[in-house]
């Protein structure tokens, strides 16, 4: 995968990921590449440091390029969260406060909160991280 820096005719800069330059040119000619800011399809490549997975990395003993794909990385992250965190669902704020106050044993938890619950957690000094985790169908 090659990451190109692109710019629309209105000057908005953004990235595009392509198999190769030919794939970029093909998609550009079909007006399939549009600016995410304004929707303009008149885009061009701009000089940048191009990120290319080097040939020695692709063929190294560490594995194939597929092992380093974003979907795989997200899948592994999702798997890690499922194995190492108790899912308390919408009771996250309630359980987090009990753990913080010593009413429940310390453990890793995950779940959902409302904005008001997040404010309360911050006011109480409860440390937490909001991590959007995509759900995978398969």
WOWOPE-V74154 format. One record per backbone hydrogen bond with DSSP energy under -0.5 kcal/mol. CO is the residue of the C=O (numbers start at 1). NH is the residue of the N-H. If there is no record, write none. Layout:
BEGIN
co->CO nh->NH
co->CO nh->NH
END
This chain:
BEGIN
co->1 nh->53
co->2 nh->4
co->2 nh->18
co->3 nh->51
co->4 nh->6
co->4 nh->16
co->5 nh->46
co->6 nh->14
co->7 nh->44
co->8 nh->11
co->12 nh->8
co->14 nh->6
co->16 nh->4
co->16 nh->18
co->18 nh->2
co->20 nh->24
co->21 nh->25
co->22 nh->26
co->23 nh->27
co->24 nh->28
co->25 nh->29
co->26 nh->30
co->27 nh->32
co->27 nh->33
co->28 nh->31
co->32 nh->34
co->35 nh->39
co->40 nh->35
co->41 nh->43
co->42 nh->9
co->44 nh->7
co->48 nh->50
co->50 nh->52
co->51 nh->3
co->52 nh->54
co->54 nh->57
co->54 nh->58
co->55 nh->59
co->57 nh->60
co->60 nh->63
co->64 nh->67
co->65 nh->68
co->66 nh->69
co->69 nh->73
co->70 nh->74
co->71 nh->75
co->72 nh->76
co->73 nh->77
co->74 nh->78
co->75 nh->79
co->76 nh->80
co->77 nh->81
co->78 nh->82
co->79 nh->83
co->80 nh->84
co->81 nh->85
co->86 nh->88
co->86 nh->110
co->88 nh->91
co->89 nh->92
co->89 nh->112
co->91 nh->95
co->92 nh->96
co->93 nh->97
co->94 nh->98
co->95 nh->99
co->96 nh->100
co->97 nh->101
co->98 nh->103
co->98 nh->104
co->99 nh->102
co->108 nh->86
co->110 nh->88
co->110 nh->89
co->112 nh->92
co->114 nh->118
co->115 nh->119
co->116 nh->120
co->117 nh->121
co->118 nh->122
co->119 nh->123
co->120 nh->124
co->121 nh->126
co->122 nh->125
co->129 nh->131
co->132 nh->134
END
